[in-house]
Amino acid sequence: MKKYRQYHPFLYRKLFYLVAGAAIQGYAMGVFLFPNAIPSGGAGGLTVLFNYWFQIPFSIALWFLNSSMLLFAIYYLGGASALGTLIGITITSISVNIFHVLWDTPFTNEWMDLAVGSIILGLGVGILIRNGFSNGGIGIIALIIAKYRTVNPAKPLFIINGLIFLITAYVIDWRIVIQAIICQYISTKMVAWIYHFSFASIQLKIPFLPLGWRKK
């Protein structure tokens, strides 16, 4: 019982970061990136393709693609990390659906959406990875490589997603692919910064995220 009391606040703190990181990631996708058909990563690129080809909702396609990598997380990262990944995947998918329906971007320029969405996306993914959780999909592979090769997960994340963008370049027009690469560059820079920086020291200084209520 005493040991449980010692770890109780720690578990709540980890859960808070898991929910916050996943929701922030979903906000970036649902409000800024997916409405402009900008892939947020490897799984995000496939999500956009599935929506384009089969009209599958973003949230469902994203959850299916991300959860398909869950077996790798269980084998390589352990059950606790896999459970956190499943929770994160689910929260992200729900957030994408909620924000995509209820909120609209405050910008009228897709390049502003790209810049702001990439920063917010990197913030969410960085929070997840810093606390030992994966954002699902390609993030699981990056986390496995980072664990066994002792490298910053931002580097393999950028390389793998870049390859997926090249493969999907014939389906998505080149302008969107270029935007996706820029998104990956900005977001992975944010991931690297969050991964190394003392997040606890700035948690009260994070500015409010730009919100825009979607008019019906």
LOTISE-979483 format. One line per field, with one value per atom (N, C-alpha, C): residue number from 1; residue in three letters; atom name; x, y, z. Coordinates in steps of 0.05 Angstrom, whole numbers, always signed. Example, Ala and Ser with C-alpha at 12.3 -4.5 7.8 and 13.67 -1.06 7.14 Angstrom:
<pts>
pos <- [1/1/1/2/2/2];
code <- [ala/ala/ala/ser/ser/ser];
site <- [N/CA/C/N/CA/C];
c1 <- [+264/+246/+264/+257/+273/+258];
c2 <- [-114/-90/-66/-45/-21/+1];
c3 <- [+156/+156/+156/+142/+143/+157];
</pts>
This chain:
<pts>
pos <- [1/1/1/2/2/2/3/3/3/4/4/4/5/5/5/6/6/6/7/7/7/8/8/8/9/9/9/10/10/10/11/11/11/12/12/12/13/13/13/14/14/14/15/15/15/16/16/16/17/17/17/18/18/18/19/19/19/20/20/20/21/21/21/22/22/22/23/23/23/24/24/24/25/25/25/26/26/26/27/27/27/28/28/28/29/29/29/30/30/30/31/31/31/32/32/32/33/33/33/34/34/34/35/35/35/36/36/36/37/37/37/38/38/38/39/39/39/40/40/40/41/41/41/42/42/42/43/43/43/44/44/44/45/45/45/46/46/46/47/47/47/48/48/48/49/49/49/50/50/50/51/51/51/52/52/52/53/53/53/54/54/54/55/55/55/56/56/56/57/57/57/58/58/58/59/59/59/60/60/60/61/61/61/62/62/62/63/63/63/64/64/64/65/65/65/66/66/66/67/67/67/68/68/68/69/69/69/70/70/70/71/71/71/72/72/72/73/73/73/74/74/74/75/75/75/76/76/76/77/77/77/78/78/78/79/79/79/80/80/80/81/81/81/82/82/82/83/83/83/84/84/84/85/85/85/86/86/86/87/87/87/88/88/88/89/89/89/90/90/90/91/91/91/92/92/92/93/93/93/94/94/94/95/95/95/96/96/96/97/97/97/98/98/98/99/99/99/100/100/100/101/101/101/102/102/102/103/103/103/104/104/104/105/105/105/106/106/106/107/107/107/108/108/108/109/109/109/110/110/110/111/111/111/112/112/112/113/113/113/114/114/114/115/115/115/116/116/116/117/117/117/118/118/118/119/119/119/120/120/120/121/121/121/122/122/122/123/123/123/124/124/124/125/125/125/126/126/126/127/127/127/128/128/128/129/129/129/130/130/130/131/131/131/132/132/132/133/133/133/134/134/134/135/135/135/136/136/136/137/137/137/138/138/138/139/139/139/140/140/140/141/141/141/142/142/142/143/143/143/144/144/144/145/145/145/146/146/146/147/147/147/148/148/148/149/149/149/150/150/150/151/151/151/152/152/152/153/153/153/154/154/154/155/155/155/156/156/156/157/157/157/158/158/158/159/159/159/160/160/160/161/161/161/162/162/162/163/163/163/164/164/164/165/165/165/166/166/166/167/167/167/168/168/168/169/169/169/170/170/170/171/171/171/172/172/172/173/173/173/174/174/174/175/175/175/176/176/176/177/177/177/178/178/178/179/179/179/180/180/180/181/181/181/182/182/182/183/183/183/184/184/184/185/185/185/186/186/186/187/187/187/188/188/188/189/189/189/190/190/190/191/191/191/192/192/192/193/193/193/194/194/194/195/195/195/196/196/196/197/197/197/198/198/198/199/199/199/200/200/200/201/201/201/202/202/202/203/203/203/204/204/204/205/205/205/206/206/206/207/207/207/208/208/208/209/209/209/210/210/210/211/211/211/212/212/212/213/213/213/214/214/214/215/215/215/216/216/216];
code <- [met/met/met/lys/lys/lys/lys/lys/lys/tyr/tyr/tyr/arg/arg/arg/gln/gln/gln/tyr/tyr/tyr/his/his/his/pro/pro/pro/phe/phe/phe/leu/leu/leu/tyr/tyr/tyr/arg/arg/arg/lys/lys/lys/leu/leu/leu/phe/phe/phe/tyr/tyr/tyr/leu/leu/leu/val/val/val/ala/ala/ala/gly/gly/gly/ala/ala/ala/ala/ala/ala/ile/ile/ile/gln/gln/gln/gly/gly/gly/tyr/tyr/tyr/ala/ala/ala/met/met/met/gly/gly/gly/val/val/val/phe/phe/phe/leu/leu/leu/phe/phe/phe/pro/pro/pro/asn/asn/asn/ala/ala/ala/ile/ile/ile/pro/pro/pro/ser/ser/ser/gly/gly/gly/gly/gly/gly/ala/ala/ala/gly/gly/gly/gly/gly/gly/leu/leu/leu/thr/thr/thr/val/val/val/leu/leu/leu/phe/phe/phe/asn/asn/asn/tyr/tyr/tyr/trp/trp/trp/phe/phe/phe/gln/gln/gln/ile/ile/ile/pro/pro/pro/phe/phe/phe/ser/ser/ser/ile/ile/ile/ala/ala/ala/leu/leu/leu/trp/trp/trp/phe/phe/phe/leu/leu/leu/asn/asn/asn/ser/ser/ser/ser/ser/ser/met/met/met/leu/leu/leu/leu/leu/leu/phe/phe/phe/ala/ala/ala/ile/ile/ile/tyr/tyr/tyr/tyr/tyr/tyr/leu/leu/leu/gly/gly/gly/gly/gly/gly/ala/ala/ala/ser/ser/ser/ala/ala/ala/leu/leu/leu/gly/gly/gly/thr/thr/thr/leu/leu/leu/ile/ile/ile/gly/gly/gly/ile/ile/ile/thr/thr/thr/ile/ile/ile/thr/thr/thr/ser/ser/ser/ile/ile/ile/ser/ser/ser/val/val/val/asn/asn/asn/ile/ile/ile/phe/phe/phe/his/his/his/val/val/val/leu/leu/leu/trp/trp/trp/asp/asp/asp/thr/thr/thr/pro/pro/pro/phe/phe/phe/thr/thr/thr/asn/asn/asn/glu/glu/glu/trp/trp/trp/met/met/met/asp/asp/asp/leu/leu/leu/ala/ala/ala/val/val/val/gly/gly/gly/ser/ser/ser/ile/ile/ile/ile/ile/ile/leu/leu/leu/gly/gly/gly/leu/leu/leu/gly/gly/gly/val/val/val/gly/gly/gly/ile/ile/ile/leu/leu/leu/ile/ile/ile/arg/arg/arg/asn/asn/asn/gly/gly/gly/phe/phe/phe/ser/ser/ser/asn/asn/asn/gly/gly/gly/gly/gly/gly/ile/ile/ile/gly/gly/gly/ile/ile/ile/ile/ile/ile/ala/ala/ala/leu/leu/leu/ile/ile/ile/ile/ile/ile/ala/ala/ala/lys/lys/lys/tyr/tyr/tyr/arg/arg/arg/thr/thr/thr/val/val/val/asn/asn/asn/pro/pro/pro/ala/ala/ala/lys/lys/lys/pro/pro/pro/leu/leu/leu/phe/phe/phe/ile/ile/ile/ile/ile/ile/asn/asn/asn/gly/gly/gly/leu/leu/leu/ile/ile/ile/phe/phe/phe/leu/leu/leu/ile/ile/ile/thr/thr/thr/ala/ala/ala/tyr/tyr/tyr/val/val/val/ile/ile/ile/asp/asp/asp/trp/trp/trp/arg/arg/arg/ile/ile/ile/val/val/val/ile/ile/ile/gln/gln/gln/ala/ala/ala/ile/ile/ile/ile/ile/ile/cys/cys/cys/gln/gln/gln/tyr/tyr/tyr/ile/ile/ile/ser/ser/ser/thr/thr/thr/lys/lys/lys/met/met/met/val/val/val/ala/ala/ala/trp/trp/trp/ile/ile/ile/tyr/tyr/tyr/his/his/his/phe/phe/phe/ser/ser/ser/phe/phe/phe/ala/ala/ala/ser/ser/ser/ile/ile/ile/gln/gln/gln/leu/leu/leu/lys/lys/lys/ile/ile/ile/pro/pro/pro/phe/phe/phe/leu/leu/leu/pro/pro/pro/leu/leu/leu/gly/gly/gly/trp/trp/trp/arg/arg/arg/lys/lys/lys/lys/lys/lys];
site <- [N/CA/C/N/CA/C/N/CA/C/N/CA/C/N/CA/C/N/CA/C/N/CA/C/N/CA/C/N/CA/C/N/CA/C/N/CA/C/N/CA/C/N/CA/C/N/CA/C/N/CA/C/N/CA/C/N/CA/C/N/CA/C/N/CA/C/N/CA/C/N/CA/C/N/CA/C/N/CA/C/N/CA/C/N/CA/C/N/CA/C/N/CA/C/N/CA/C/N/CA/C/N/CA/C/N/CA/C/N/CA/C/N/CA/C/N/CA/C/N/CA/C/N/CA/C/N/CA/C/N/CA/C/N/CA/C/N/CA/C/N/CA/C/N/CA/C/N/CA/C/N/CA/C/N/CA/C/N/CA/C/N/CA/C/N/CA/C/N/CA/C/N/CA/C/N/CA/C/N/CA/C/N/CA/C/N/CA/C/N/CA/C/N/CA/C/N/CA/C/N/CA/C/N/CA/C/N/CA/C/N/CA/C/N/CA/C/N/CA/C/N/CA/C/N/CA/C/N/CA/C/N/CA/C/N/CA/C/N/CA/C/N/CA/C/N/CA/C/N/CA/C/N/CA/C/N/CA/C/N/CA/C/N/CA/C/N/CA/C/N/CA/C/N/CA/C/N/CA/C/N/CA/C/N/CA/C/N/CA/C/N/CA/C/N/CA/C/N/CA/C/N/CA/C/N/CA/C/N/CA/C/N/CA/C/N/CA/C/N/CA/C/N/CA/C/N/CA/C/N/CA/C/N/CA/C/N/CA/C/N/CA/C/N/CA/C/N/CA/C/N/CA/C/N/CA/C/N/CA/C/N/CA/C/N/CA/C/N/CA/C/N/CA/C/N/CA/C/N/CA/C/N/CA/C/N/CA/C/N/CA/C/N/CA/C/N/CA/C/N/CA/C/N/CA/C/N/CA/C/N/CA/C/N/CA/C/N/CA/C/N/CA/C/N/CA/C/N/CA/C/N/CA/C/N/CA/C/N/CA/C/N/CA/C/N/CA/C/N/CA/C/N/CA/C/N/CA/C/N/CA/C/N/CA/C/N/CA/C/N/CA/C/N/CA/C/N/CA/C/N/CA/C/N/CA/C/N/CA/C/N/CA/C/N/CA/C/N/CA/C/N/CA/C/N/CA/C/N/CA/C/N/CA/C/N/CA/C/N/CA/C/N/CA/C/N/CA/C/N/CA/C/N/CA/C/N/CA/C/N/CA/C/N/CA/C/N/CA/C/N/CA/C/N/CA/C/N/CA/C/N/CA/C/N/CA/C/N/CA/C/N/CA/C/N/CA/C/N/CA/C/N/CA/C/N/CA/C/N/CA/C/N/CA/C/N/CA/C/N/CA/C/N/CA/C/N/CA/C/N/CA/C/N/CA/C/N/CA/C/N/CA/C/N/CA/C/N/CA/C/N/CA/C/N/CA/C/N/CA/C/N/CA/C/N/CA/C/N/CA/C/N/CA/C/N/CA/C/N/CA/C/N/CA/C/N/CA/C/N/CA/C/N/CA/C/N/CA/C/N/CA/C/N/CA/C/N/CA/C/N/CA/C/N/CA/C/N/CA/C/N/CA/C/N/CA/C/N/CA/C/N/CA/C/N/CA/C/N/CA/C/N/CA/C/N/CA/C/N/CA/C/N/CA/C/N/CA/C/N/CA/C/N/CA/C/N/CA/C/N/CA/C/N/CA/C];
c1 <- [+17/+0/+17/+39/+57/+70/+78/+90/+70/+45/+24/+21/+21/+19/+42/+65/+89/+86/+74/+72/+46/+27/+0/+2/+15/+17/+31/+52/+67/+49/+32/+14/-6/-16/-35/-22/+3/+18/+23/+30/+35/+9/-13/-39/-47/-41/-47/-32/-6/+10/+1/-8/-18/-42/-62/-87/-81/-65/-59/-44/-24/-9/-26/-43/-60/-81/-93/-113/-101/-77/-64/-58/-49/-43/-68/-90/-116/-126/-121/-129/-115/-88/-73/-82/-88/-96/-124/-143/-171/-177/-162/-168/-150/-124/-105/-95/-91/-77/-96/-113/-130/-150/-161/-179/-165/-139/-124/-110/-118/-107/-77/-67/-38/-33/-17/-11/+6/-2/+13/+36/+39/+60/+54/+68/+64/+36/+26/-1/-21/-14/-31/-34/-12/-12/-31/-29/-47/-76/-80/-107/-119/-104/-113/-120/-103/-108/-134/-137/-161/-187/-185/-207/-213/-191/-194/-205/-195/-203/-231/-235/-258/-277/-271/-288/-291/-270/-270/-264/-280/-274/-246/-234/-207/-202/-220/-216/-216/-233/-234/-209/-202/-178/-153/-151/-128/-126/-149/-148/-141/-151/-145/-116/-105/-77/-58/-64/-47/-48/-72/-75/-64/-61/-49/-20/-7/+20/+23/+0/+0/+15/+14/+27/+58/+68/+97/+103/+85/+90/+90/+71/+70/+95/+106/+129/+155/+158/+184/+184/+161/+161/+148/+135/+123/+94/+80/+51/+42/+56/+48/+49/+71/+73/+52/+46/+26/-2/-8/-33/-35/-13/-13/-16/-4/-7/-35/-49/-77/-95/-90/-106/-100/-75/-68/-80/-79/-90/-120/-134/-163/-170/-155/-160/-155/-133/-126/-148/-157/-178/-204/-212/-236/-233/-209/-203/-204/-193/-194/-223/-240/-268/-283/-278/-292/-282/-256/-246/-252/-252/-258/-286/-305/-333/-339/-329/-337/-320/-295/-277/-267/-262/-251/-226/-208/-183/-189/-174/-177/-163/-149/-134/-148/-142/-153/-132/-108/-86/-76/-75/-67/-38/-21/+6/+9/-9/-10/-21/-41/-50/-28/-12/+11/+30/+38/+58/+48/+24/+13/+7/-6/-13/+12/+34/+58/+70/+70/+81/+65/+38/+21/+23/+24/+28/+53/+76/+101/+100/+85/+82/+68/+46/+31/+47/+60/+76/+100/+112/+135/+128/+104/+95/+91/+80/+76/+102/+120/+145/+163/+163/+179/+171/+145/+135/+133/+147/+149/+126/+109/+86/+91/+79/+80/+55/+57/+33/+20/+29/+18/+31/+24/+34/+64/+75/+104/+118/+103/+116/+125/+110/+118/+145/+149/+174/+197/+192/+212/+220/+200/+206/+222/+216/+231/+260/+264/+291/+306/+293/+305/+313/+297/+302/+327/+329/+350/+375/+373/+396/+407/+393/+400/+403/+383/+383/+358/+358/+335/+313/+289/+268/+259/+266/+257/+270/+295/+310/+297/+294/+281/+252/+238/+211/+210/+229/+230/+237/+257/+265/+244/+231/+210/+186/+178/+155/+161/+186/+194/+192/+200/+198/+169/+151/+123/+112/+121/+111/+120/+144/+153/+137/+129/+113/+86/+74/+47/+47/+70/+72/+56/+52/+37/+7/-2/-30/-38/-22/-26/-9/-20/-5/+20/+40/+66/+65/+47/+45/+38/+20/+12/+35/+50/+72/+94/+99/+118/+109/+83/+72/+76/+72/+75/+104/+123/+151/+158/+147/+152/+139/+115/+102/+119/+130/+147/+172/+184/+208/+203/+181/+175/+167/+149/+139/+161/+179/+200/+221/+224/+241/+228/+202/+188/+190/+188/+191/+218/+239/+266/+270/+258/+260/+246/+222/+206/+220/+232/+245/+269/+283/+307/+302/+282/+277/+263/+266/+252/+224/+205/+178/+164/+171/+158/+163/+186/+194/+178/+165/+151/+121/+112/+84/+64/+72/+53/+56/+75/+80/+71/+58/+49/+25/+27/+5/-20/-43/-68/-66/-76/-77/-98/-92/-112/-136/-160/-184/-203/-219/-240/-264/-286/-311/-322/-327/-337/-366/-372/-400/-416/-439/-457/-479];
c2 <- [-24/+0/+25/+25/+48/+52/+30/+33/+44/+36/+46/+76/+86/+114/+130/+118/+131/+134/+114/+115/+127/+131/+141/+168/+189/+215/+212/+195/+191/+181/+161/+149/+170/+186/+207/+227/+234/+253/+242/+216/+204/+203/+197/+195/+223/+244/+271/+278/+272/+278/+261/+236/+219/+231/+239/+251/+277/+294/+320/+318/+301/+298/+288/+267/+256/+276/+291/+310/+333/+343/+364/+355/+330/+319/+317/+308/+307/+334/+354/+382/+392/+387/+396/+383/+357/+342/+351/+352/+357/+385/+405/+433/+444/+438/+451/+434/+408/+392/+377/+359/+342/+358/+381/+396/+406/+409/+417/+394/+369/+344/+343/+354/+354/+330/+310/+287/+296/+286/+293/+274/+254/+234/+210/+188/+165/+154/+150/+141/+162/+188/+209/+210/+205/+204/+182/+159/+137/+143/+157/+165/+184/+203/+221/+205/+186/+169/+153/+141/+124/+142/+166/+184/+192/+196/+204/+182/+158/+135/+124/+120/+105/+122/+148/+165/+155/+141/+132/+157/+162/+185/+185/+208/+211/+196/+200/+188/+158/+145/+116/+105/+117/+108/+111/+133/+138/+118/+112/+92/+65/+56/+30/+27/+47/+46/+46/+63/+65/+40/+30/+6/-19/-19/-42/-47/-25/-27/-35/-39/-43/-69/-90/-115/-111/-93/-87/-73/-56/-42/-61/-81/-100/-117/-125/-143/-128/-104/-90/-71/-58/-37/-46/-69/-78/-71/-85/-82/-55/-42/-16/+5/+5/+24/+19/-7/-14/-4/-7/+2/+33/+46/+75/+84/+68/+74/+71/+49/+45/+67/+76/+98/+124/+129/+152/+152/+129/+126/+133/+121/+125/+155/+167/+195/+213/+207/+223/+221/+197/+192/+206/+205/+218/+248/+258/+287/+297/+281/+289/+293/+274/+275/+299/+303/+325/+352/+356/+382/+388/+367/+370/+379/+370/+376/+403/+408/+431/+456/+453/+476/+481/+506/+514/+530/+529/+544/+574/+589/+618/+631/+616/+627/+622/+638/+635/+626/+622/+614/+586/+567/+540/+538/+557/+556/+564/+582/+588/+564/+550/+525/+505/+503/+485/+491/+516/+524/+520/+530/+528/+499/+485/+457/+439/+445/+429/+433/+458/+464/+451/+453/+440/+410/+399/+370/+361/+375/+367/+369/+389/+392/+367/+359/+336/+310/+305/+281/+281/+305/+307/+300/+309/+303/+273/+260/+231/+216/+222/+207/+213/+237/+244/+228/+221/+205/+176/+167/+138/+126/+143/+133/+139/+122/+126/+140/+155/+167/+148/+123/+103/+103/+83/+82/+82/+101/+103/+111/+125/+133/+110/+87/+63/+53/+52/+44/+62/+88/+108/+104/+98/+94/+69/+48/+23/+27/+41/+47/+64/+84/+102/+86/+66/+51/+32/+20/+0/+11/+34/+46/+71/+79/+102/+127/+133/+157/+173/+198/+215/+205/+199/+188/+206/+232/+250/+243/+233/+227/+204/+180/+158/+165/+181/+189/+205/+223/+240/+223/+205/+189/+170/+156/+136/+150/+172/+186/+198/+207/+218/+198/+173/+151/+146/+147/+142/+165/+189/+211/+208/+197/+193/+171/+150/+129/+139/+156/+166/+191/+199/+224/+222/+198/+196/+198/+195/+196/+224/+236/+263/+282/+304/+323/+333/+341/+348/+371/+390/+412/+402/+383/+373/+356/+342/+326/+344/+366/+386/+397/+403/+412/+391/+366/+344/+342/+345/+344/+368/+392/+415/+410/+398/+392/+373/+353/+334/+348/+365/+379/+396/+412/+429/+413/+393/+378/+361/+349/+333/+351/+376/+394/+400/+403/+407/+382/+358/+333/+332/+338/+338/+357/+381/+402/+393/+383/+373/+350/+332/+308/+315/+337/+344/+365/+382/+404/+395/+410/+404/+416/+399/+408/+418/+407/+415/+445/+455/+482/+503/+494/+513/+507/+487/+479/+500/+520/+542/+565/+564/+586/+580/+557/+550/+568/+583/+601/+585/+599/+586/+580/+557/+549/+565/+573/+588/+570/+580/+564/+580/+565/+579/+561/+571/+555/+552/+527/+522/+531/+549/+559/+539/+534/+515/+530];
c3 <- [+0/+0/+0/+15/+16/-11/-24/-50/-70/-68/-86/-82/-57/-52/-65/-65/-77/-107/-120/-149/-159/-141/-148/-162/-151/-165/-192/-193/-217/-240/-233/-253/-263/-245/-253/-271/-265/-281/-309/-311/-337/-353/-339/-353/-364/-348/-356/-382/-382/-406/-430/-425/-447/-460/-443/-453/-467/-454/-465/-492/-493/-518/-541/-535/-555/-565/-546/-554/-570/-562/-577/-606/-608/-634/-652/-639/-654/-662/-645/-651/-676/-677/-700/-726/-724/-748/-757/-738/-745/-754/-744/-750/-772/-771/-789/-812/-808/-828/-846/-835/-851/-869/-859/-877/-902/-901/-925/-939/-931/-942/-939/-916/-910/-892/-901/-884/-860/-837/-812/-807/-823/-820/-838/-834/-850/-848/-824/-820/-828/-824/-832/-863/-877/-906/-916/-904/-911/-904/-882/-874/-895/-905/-926/-951/-958/-982/-979/-956/-951/-953/-942/-944/-973/-988/-1016/-1033/-1029/-1045/-1038/-1011/-1002/-985/-982/-965/-936/-926/-898/-881/-860/-842/-832/-829/-820/-794/-775/-748/-749/-765/-766/-780/-803/-817/-800/-786/-769/-747/-734/-712/-722/-745/-756/-763/-777/-785/-761/-741/-718/-701/-697/-680/-692/-719/-732/-725/-714/-706/-676/-663/-634/-627/-643/-637/-635/-652/-650/-624/-615/-590/-566/-567/-545/-544/-567/-568/-560/-571/-567/-544/-537/-517/-491/-490/-466/-464/-446/-444/-435/-417/-406/-429/-444/-466/-487/-493/-512/-503/-478/-467/-470/-463/-466/-495/-513/-542/-551/-542/-549/-539/-514/-503/-519/-526/-541/-569/-582/-609/-608/-588/-586/-581/-562/-556/-580/-594/-618/-639/-644/-665/-657/-632/-622/-625/-618/-619/-648/-666/-694/-703/-696/-704/-691/-665/-651/-661/-663/-672/-701/-718/-746/-750/-734/-736/-723/-699/-683/-687/-695/-695/-723/-729/-755/-751/-770/-769/-768/-752/-752/-776/-792/-815/-841/-861/-888/-908/-898/-915/-907/-926/-919/-910/-918/-909/-880/-871/-842/-827/-838/-826/-823/-845/-845/-823/-820/-800/-772/-766/-739/-732/-751/-747/-742/-756/-753/-725/-716/-689/-668/-670/-650/-651/-675/-678/-664/-669/-657/-627/-617/-588/-576/-589/-579/-580/-603/-607/-588/-584/-566/-538/-529/-502/-498/-519/-517/-516/-535/-536/-512/-502/-478/-454/-453/-430/-436/-457/-463/-478/-489/-504/-534/-550/-579/-588/-610/-621/-641/-642/-660/-687/-703/-730/-732/-748/-752/-727/-709/-684/-667/-670/-655/-666/-692/-704/-695/-696/-687/-658/-641/-613/-608/-623/-621/-630/-652/-661/-641/-630/-610/-585/-577/-553/-557/-580/-584/-597/-609/-622/-607/-586/-569/-586/-601/-618/-612/-620/-617/-635/-626/-643/-665/-664/-685/-712/-711/-736/-751/-739/-754/-762/-745/-752/-778/-781/-805/-830/-827/-850/-860/-841/-849/-862/-849/-860/-888/-891/-917/-939/-933/-953/-960/-940/-946/-963/-959/-975/-1005/-1009/-1036/-1050/-1035/-1046/-1054/-1038/-1043/-1061/-1071/-1087/-1113/-1124/-1149/-1145/-1120/-1114/-1105/-1087/-1077/-1094/-1102/-1120/-1105/-1121/-1109/-1090/-1094/-1075/-1047/-1045/-1019/-1007/-1024/-1014/-1002/-1016/-1006/-979/-977/-952/-930/-937/-918/-908/-926/-918/-900/-906/-889/-862/-862/-837/-820/-833/-818/-807/-823/-814/-789/-790/-768/-743/-747/-725/-712/-727/-715/-701/-710/-695/-668/-667/-642/-624/-636/-621/-608/-624/-613/-590/-593/-572/-547/-549/-526/-513/-529/-519/-501/-507/-492/-470/-475/-457/-431/-410/-385/-387/-396/-401/-376/-353/-328/-322/-331/-325/-342/-363/-380/-382/-367/-370/-364/-348/-341/-361/-380/-398/-426/-431/-457/-464/-487/-494/-502/-501/-509/-539/-547/-575/-590/-615/-630/-636/-628/-633/-651/-665/-682/-682/-672/-671/-699/-707/-733/-735/-753/-756/-771/-762/-776/-790];
</pts>
